[in-house]
Structures are given as C-alpha cells and as structure tokens.
Amino acid sequence: MTRTVFDCARVPGDNCSVQMVGQRDDVLRAAHDHLVSTHGMQAGDDLQQRVVRAVDEPPQRYGTWAH
C-alpha cells in the first residue's frame, strides 16, 4: 500500500497541526473536508485540485495555496 500524506501545517494562513496519512483517495477526501469544515475554505473542484497538487508536491513547495 502506498501512503499519501497531507500536512495542514504547510498550508499558508492558519496554524494547524493536523496531518493525514493513508490511502490516497481517503486522504484527499479527508483533507478537502477538513479544509472546508475547519478552515472555512470554499468546497469544490478548485479546492480539490489544490489538495491533489499539495499531496503531490515535495514538502518545500506548498505554493499551490496562493492562487
């Protein structure tokens, strides 16, 4: 099983310590839902695409949130 990681602490703006690890589809869904319910981001395709890019980028590059 390949593990996917989403680290909310790397998302600019809010100071959040949540980190999600698991199968890709589960992490993508959980990260999207967390960002909407906890951080008030707008749900939808744009946010989902940003989450996908974030889990695919190396840790030093979480620049997908700016645009």
Secondary structure, DSSP 8 states (H G I E B T S, - for coil): ---EEEEGGGSSSS----EEEE-HHHHHHHHHHHHHHHH----SHHHHHHHHHHHHS-TT--GGG--
